[in-house]
Amino acid sequence: MTTTNVPADSLDILAREVAKILNVETVTTDAGIGELGIDSLNIVEMIVFCEQLYGSIDPEALNITQYTTLQQLDTQLRHQQQAA
């Protein structure tokens, strides 16, 4: 796993990209991804984007459920980078 400098505003960047994926103006970062309307194809798109934003990540180590918020995902990905 390669580490990278994660931008301080990574959560905002992630939220903007998820809004783009869902073709909506904005998304809330404290709602579960299921509530946002993210499906399995959207998850794949989101993971690909996260690899660009956060650097090399281990998707299998992520705990993503329909209740996971973007805030929680951002925290998990930041911890992965710190541990790498």
N, C-alpha and C positions, 0 to 999 in steps of 0.2 A: 504494500500500500504506500503510495506516495503522498506526502503531506503538501499542503498548499496554504497560502495565506487566504483565509476566508474573510470576505468583506464584512465590516462591522454591521452593515445594513442587509445582511444575507436574508433575513426573514422578510424584509420588504421586497427584495428582489425575487425571492421564491413566491411570495403572494402575487406579485405582478405576473409572473410566468404562469402560475396556476390559473389566474383569471384569463390569461390569453388562451391557455389550453381549453378552458371551459367556455370560451367565447362570451365572457361577461366583463363588465367594467371593473369590478373589484370583488375581492373575497375577504372574509373575516379570517383572521389567523387563529381565533380561539374556538372555532367550530370544528367538529369532526369532519374528516374528509368525506365520509359517507353523506353527511348533511350537506356538504358543498356540491355533491353530485358527481364525485370522482368515481369512475368505474375502472375495471382492470386495465383497459387500454390506456386510460389517462395516467394510471400508476406507472406504467412503463415509460410514458413520455416524461413524467415527473422525475423518475429515477435517472433517466438519461440527462435531463437538465441538471439535476443535483450533482451528477458526476462532473459536469462542467463548472458548476458554481463552487462546490466544496472540495473538488479534487477527487482522487480515487477513493471510492467508497465500497463497502461490503453490504450490498442490498440484503443478503441473507441474514445479516446480523441486526437489521433494523426491525423494530417491533411496530409494524404498521397494521392497524385494524381500521374498521370504518369509524371508530371513535377517536383515532389519533388526530390531533390538531396539527396545523402547520407549525405552531410554536414548538410542540413536542418533537416534530420531525427535525426542525432546525437544531434543537438542543441535541438530539441523538447524533446528527451529522457532525456537529461541532465537537462532540465528545469523541467520535471516531477519529477525527483529524488530530485531536490532542493526544490520543492514545497511540497514534501511528508513529 
